[in-house]
Amino acid sequence: MEWLTVAATALWIGLMTSLSPCPLATNVAAVTFVGRRVGSPRRVLAAGVLYTAGRSLAYTGLGALLAASLLSAPVLSVLLQKQMNRVLGPLLILVGMVLLDLIPLHLPGRGIPAPVARWGERAGVWGAGALGFVFALSFCPVSAALFFGTLVPLAVAHESSLLLPAIYGAGTGLPVLAFAAAGAAGVRSLGGAVRRITALERWTRRITGAVFILVGIRYCVVHVFRIGG
């Protein structure tokens, strides 16, 4: 039961990452941009699937690399496994505060290099996968907080260097795949849907932030201050 909860958490934060305003706008723009240039609905869907796969692969690979690196160092691995519950509490509180916009987080270098974008444009359908991979690594504040502050610690705490990052990566890809399918089905404008999703994301992000803070406080009470449990 605990593992299912952890897996569901990884999937949920993946969805939250993809639906955050900055990644959402980038994803819709990229899928629409590629779709206009590949022609047939079948190729539009193929480009969307490859773009989604590129994003998922980037998150899965980076998450697996970071988690495996932390777990592969014997001394650090033992220390993390013993202390991770104590670390998770403050981390969840900090991530929750970022999600609630209580802590401003600014990251430099969020733009994609023009040569990469031009290469992806010329490469057509197959270039969509490369664009997805590169766009995924241009972290925005919310996506960075969710990935580095929640997914990686969860993967380390549960000694899952591949499965949890893969579940997270799949979660980041599902909304993008839905937009690609809508584009292939001939939906001309996704503006209305994006506005509704943005409004929904705002509330789900706030609820998620509040839950993270509450869970983080409980972790601190039980594992840091040794009260109850």
Long-range contacts (C-beta under 8 A, 24 or more apart in sequence): 3-158, 6-154, 6-158, 6-160, 6-164, 7-163, 7-164, 7-167, 9-150, 9-154, 10-151, 10-154, 10-155, 10-164, 10-165, 10-167, 10-168, 10-171, 11-167, 11-168, 11-170, 11-171, 12-171, 12-208, 13-146, 13-147, 13-150, 13-151, 13-168, 13-171, 13-208, 14-59, 14-151, 14-167, 14-168, 14-169, 14-170, 14-171, 14-172, 14-173, 14-174, 15-171, 15-172, 15-174, 15-175, 16-142, 16-146, 16-201, 16-204, 16-205, 16-208, 17-59, 17-142, 17-143, 17-146, 17-147, 17-168, 17-171, 17-172, 18-55, 18-171, 18-172, 18-173, 18-174, 18-175, 18-176, 19-175, 19-197, 19-200, 19-201, 19-204, 20-140, 20-142, 20-143, 20-146, 20-201, 20-205, 21-140, 21-142, 21-198, 21-201, 22-110, 22-140, 22-141, 22-142, 22-143, 23-135, 23-140, 23-143, 23-172, 24-175, 24-194, 24-197, 24-198, 24-201, 25-194, 26-135, 26-138, 27-51, 27-55, 27-135, 27-175, 27-176, 27-179, 28-179, 28-190, 28-194, 30-128, 30-131, 30-132, 30-135, 31-176, 31-179, 31-180, 31-183, 32-183, 32-190, 33-121, 34-120, 34-121, 34-124, 34-125, 34-127, 34-128, 34-131, 35-180, 35-183, 35-184, 37-121, 37-124, 38-124, 38-125, 41-184, 41-185, 41-186, 42-184, 43-125, 44-180, 44-183, 44-184, 45-180, 45-181, 45-183, 45-184, 46-125, 47-124, 47-125, 47-128, 47-180, 48-128, 48-176, 48-177, 48-179, 48-180, 48-181, 48-183, 48-184, 49-177, 49-180, 50-125, 50-126, 50-128, 50-129, 50-132, 51-128, 51-129, 51-131, 51-132, 51-176, 51-180, 52-132, 52-173, 52-176, 52-177, 52-180, 53-129, 53-132, 53-173, 54-128, 54-129, 54-130, 54-131, 54-132, 54-133, 54-134, 54-135, 54-136, 55-132, 55-133, 55-135, 55-136, 55-169, 55-172, 55-173, 55-176, 56-136, 56-166, 56-169, 56-170, 56-172, 56-173, 57-133, 57-169, 58-132, 58-133, 58-134, 58-136, 58-137, 58-169, 59-136, 59-147, 59-165, 59-168, 59-169, 59-172, 60-162, 60-165, 60-166, 60-168, 60-169, 61-165, 62-137, 62-147, 62-165, 63-147, 63-151, 63-152, 63-155, 63-164, 63-165, 63-168, 63-169, 64-155, 64-161, 64-162, 64-165, 64-166, 66-152, 66-155, 67-152, 67-155, 67-156, 67-160, 67-161, 67-164, 67-165, 68-161, 68-162, 70-152, 70-156, 71-156, 71-159, 71-161, 80-156, 80-157, 81-156, 81-157, 81-159, 84-153, 84-156, 84-157, 85-157, 85-219, 85-222, 85-223, 86-219, 86-223, 86-224, 87-153, 88-153, 88-154, 88-157, 88-216, 88-219, 88-223, 89-216, 89-217, 89-218, 89-219, 89-220, 89-223, 89-224, 90-216, 90-220, 90-224, 91-149, 91-150, 91-153, 91-216, 92-149, 92-150, 92-212, 92-213, 92-215, 92-216, 92-219, 93-212, 93-213, 93-216, 93-217, 93-220, 94-145, 94-149, 94-216, 95-145, 95-146, 95-149, 95-150, 95-209, 95-212, 95-216, 96-208, 96-209, 96-210, 96-211, 96-212, 96-213, 96-216, 97-209, 97-213, 98-141, 98-142, 98-145, 98-149, 98-209, 99-142, 99-145, 99-146, 99-205, 99-206, 99-208, 99-209, 99-212, 100-205, 100-206, 100-209, 100-210, 100-213, 104-141, 105-141, 105-144, 105-145, 106-141, 107-139, 107-140, 107-141, 107-144, 109-138, 110-138, 110-139, 110-140, 111-138, 112-138, 132-176, 136-172, 142-205, 150-212
